[in-house]
């Protein structure tokens, strides 16, 4: 990591990845009551460019949670089968809120690192100009 920009790139990559995670968490929360909706999961992977690891992080492929969808009994629901059941969503709001909070805190930590690195670079430039 001899590149002086790399701490900025690392922090920025973390912010981009957490933004993606927050977006999917928000979609999950918005669709918690949508029949048949499967929770979206995002994982993080180490970025590779030109065949080499950069140390940066990026959001991996989007996956759908394959846990069983709950059967909900509501004969009046338009999607209910002949027995009065329909498939609900596998979104757990407690888990989504916890994930959202964790992603927000990680984003803030990366933002602080980005800002501190930028300030250190500016201070170094000021010293060199004297």
N, C-alpha and C positions, 0 to 999 in steps of 0.2 A: 504494500500500500504506500508506494512512494508518491503517488499522485496526490497533491494537496487538495484536490477537489473531491477525492473519494469519500471523506466523511460526509460531505454534503450530499453526494450521490447515494450513499448508504441510508442516510436519514430520509431523503426524498423517496427512495424505493420503499422504505417502511411505511411512509405516509400514504403512498399510492396503494400499497397492499391493504392497509387498514381501511382506506376509503372504499375499496372493493368489498371488503368484509362487511362494513357498515351498510353499504347499499343492499347486499343480499339479506342482511338481518332485517332491514327495514321492509324489504319485499316479503319476507317471511311473516313479519308481524302484521303487515297489511292484509295478508291472505290467510290469517289464522282460522277464519271462519269460512273459507272457500272450500266447498265440497271437493274431495279428490286431490287437493293441493298437497304436493310433497315438498317438504322443507329443503331449501337450497343450502348446500354446504360448500365452502371454499377452503382450500388448503393452500399453504404457502410452499414455494419451491425456491431453491437458490438459482439466481439468474446465471445463465451461461451465454457468453458471447464469444464468437470466433473459437469455439471449442474449449474455452477457459472459464472457470468460475470467476465471477466478478465480486463475490461477497454480498452482492445486493440480493434482495428478496423480491419475489413477484407472486401474484396470485396464480395458483395452478388452475387446472381444469375444474369447471363447475360440476358438482355432483348432486344428485338428488338423493335424499335420505330414503332408504329402502325399507324402513321399519313399517310394520303393518299399519294401514290406515284404520282408524277406529270405525266400528259400525254404530251408527246412531239411529235410534228408533224414533221416527217421526212420520207417521203415515200420511200427514198432510203435506210433507215436503215434495216439491215437484220431481225430485230425483229419487224418491223412495221406490224400492222394488215392490213386488207383490206382497212381501211380508212386512212392509212398512219401514225398511231399513235403507239407509244410504251411507256411503263412505265419506267420513269427515276428513279433516286435515291432520297431518302428524306433527304440526307445529306446537311446541310447548312454549308458551309466552314467558315463563320464568327463565328457561334456557336462553331464549332469544334476547331478553332484557340483560341477562348476565353477559352474553356474548357481545352485545352492543356496548355495554359499559367497558368491558375489557378492550374492545377495539378502540373505543374513544380514548381510553387512558394510554394505550400504546401509541396512538396517533399523537397525542399531546407530548409524550416522552420523545418521540422522534422529532417533533416540532421544536422542542426545547434544545435538543442536540443540534439540530440544523441552525437555530438562532445563535447558540453559543459558538459553534464552529465559525459561523459568519462573522461574529463579533471578534473572535480571536484573529481571524484573517485580517480584518480591518485594522485591529490594533497593531498587528505585525507590519502591515503596510505603512501605518503612521510612523512606526519606529524607523523603518527603512528610509522614509522620506526625510528624516531629520538629519 
